[in-house]
């Protein structure tokens, strides 16, 4: 019974060999095509390898991160300096005397972020004009103040500091 299958086994083996051989050729063609695509991708159009491209991009990202860190440091230094600079202003114009119009007298208050600063008042009269300066510490004047000076101080204190404005703006986002 096995003797009857032997001739068919050699024919089936030959057919199987031819099919496998053709399949190997097909795989080889696909491998060559894929290899060309891979080399094109890795080399790029200008011949620069993907590794070099990635290295350049990573370096640029690191440089950008360093620049950003430097900007943050500078921003923090500026915030410290800015906090001690004048950032709140109160201004009141008034008539110091009844017989003089046009509100030529004024009180100007300049405060920093801690409400420290000064109030400058100019009292205008027909024959003379006087200017006064008074220190303000933590929102309070150490000397007696007029009603107009007090109004100017209150306006300055109500004015938002730069830090408060930034908090308000960032809270809106």
QUIFENLIN-V540694 format. One record per residue. N is the residue number from 0. RES is the residue in one letter. PHI is phi in degrees with one decimal (NA if undefined). Layout:
BEGIN
n=(N & N)
res=(RES & RES)
phi=(PHI & PHI)
END
This chain:
BEGIN
n=(0 & 1 & 2 & 3 & 4 & 5 & 6 & 7 & 8 & 9 & 10 & 11 & 12 & 13 & 14 & 15 & 16 & 17 & 18 & 19 & 20 & 21 & 22 & 23 & 24 & 25 & 26 & 27 & 28 & 29 & 30 & 31 & 32 & 33 & 34 & 35 & 36 & 37 & 38 & 39 & 40 & 41 & 42 & 43 & 44 & 45 & 46 & 47 & 48 & 49 & 50 & 51 & 52 & 53 & 54 & 55 & 56 & 57 & 58 & 59 & 60 & 61 & 62 & 63 & 64 & 65 & 66 & 67 & 68 & 69 & 70 & 71 & 72 & 73 & 74 & 75 & 76 & 77 & 78 & 79 & 80 & 81 & 82 & 83 & 84 & 85 & 86 & 87 & 88 & 89 & 90 & 91 & 92 & 93 & 94 & 95 & 96 & 97 & 98 & 99 & 100 & 101 & 102 & 103 & 104 & 105 & 106 & 107 & 108 & 109 & 110 & 111 & 112 & 113 & 114 & 115 & 116 & 117 & 118 & 119 & 120 & 121 & 122 & 123 & 124 & 125 & 126 & 127 & 128 & 129 & 130 & 131 & 132 & 133 & 134 & 135 & 136 & 137 & 138 & 139 & 140 & 141 & 142 & 143 & 144 & 145 & 146 & 147 & 148 & 149 & 150 & 151 & 152 & 153 & 154 & 155 & 156 & 157 & 158 & 159 & 160 & 161 & 162 & 163 & 164 & 165 & 166 & 167 & 168 & 169 & 170 & 171 & 172)
res=(X & X & X & X & X & X & X & X & X & X & X & X & X & X & X & X & X & X & X & X & X & X & X & X & X & X & X & X & X & X & X & X & X & X & X & X & X & X & X & X & X & X & X & X & X & X & X & X & X & X & X & X & X & X & X & X & X & X & X & X & X & X & X & X & X & X & X & X & X & X & X & X & X & X & X & X & X & X & X & X & X & X & X & X & X & X & X & X & X & X & X & X & X & X & X & X & X & X & X & X & X & X & X & X & X & X & X & X & X & X & X & X & X & X & X & X & X & X & X & X & X & X & X & X & X & X & X & X & X & X & X & X & X & X & X & X & X & X & X & X & X & X & X & X & X & X & X & X & X & X & X & X & X & X & X & X & X & X & X & X & X & X & X & X & X & X & X & X & X & X & X & X & X)
phi=(NA & -68.5 & -65.3 & -76.8 & -88.8 & -53.6 & -62.8 & -71.5 & -65.9 & -69.2 & -67.8 & -63.3 & -63.0 & -65.2 & -63.3 & -63.4 & -62.5 & -64.7 & -62.6 & -65.5 & -63.3 & -63.8 & -64.6 & -62.8 & -63.0 & -61.1 & -63.3 & -64.4 & -62.4 & -64.5 & -64.8 & -63.2 & -62.3 & -65.8 & -63.5 & -63.2 & -63.3 & -63.0 & -62.8 & -62.5 & -65.4 & -72.8 & -90.7 & 75.3 & -71.0 & -97.2 & 83.0 & -86.8 & -71.4 & -63.5 & -60.9 & -66.3 & -60.9 & -64.5 & -62.9 & -64.6 & -64.4 & -64.0 & -62.8 & -64.1 & -65.4 & -65.0 & -61.6 & -65.8 & -63.6 & -64.0 & -62.7 & -64.4 & -62.7 & -62.9 & -64.0 & -62.8 & -62.5 & -62.6 & -62.0 & -64.4 & -63.6 & -64.7 & -62.5 & -63.7 & -66.3 & -65.1 & -63.0 & -95.7 & -97.0 & -64.0 & -141.6 & -120.5 & -129.6 & -127.0 & -138.9 & -134.6 & -101.9 & -158.4 & -94.6 & -75.4 & -127.9 & -67.7 & -85.9 & -118.4 & -99.6 & 68.6 & 44.2 & -88.2 & -94.2 & -153.7 & -128.1 & -121.4 & -113.5 & -122.5 & -126.8 & -91.9 & -66.4 & -98.7 & 61.8 & -105.3 & 168.8 & -153.7 & -120.1 & -112.9 & -123.7 & -118.6 & -108.9 & -100.1 & -126.3 & -65.6 & -98.1 & -156.9 & -135.0 & -124.3 & -123.2 & -123.7 & -127.3 & -133.3 & -75.8 & -125.8 & -124.3 & 52.4 & 82.7 & -125.6 & -83.0 & -82.1 & -119.0 & -69.4 & -127.0 & -79.2 & -62.2 & -67.1 & -64.4 & -63.8 & -63.4 & -63.7 & -63.8 & -64.0 & -63.2 & -65.6 & -65.7 & -68.2 & -65.2 & -73.1 & -75.5 & -60.0 & -64.8 & -63.5 & -65.0 & -65.0 & -64.4 & -63.0 & -65.9 & -68.1 & -71.8 & -77.5 & -72.0)
END
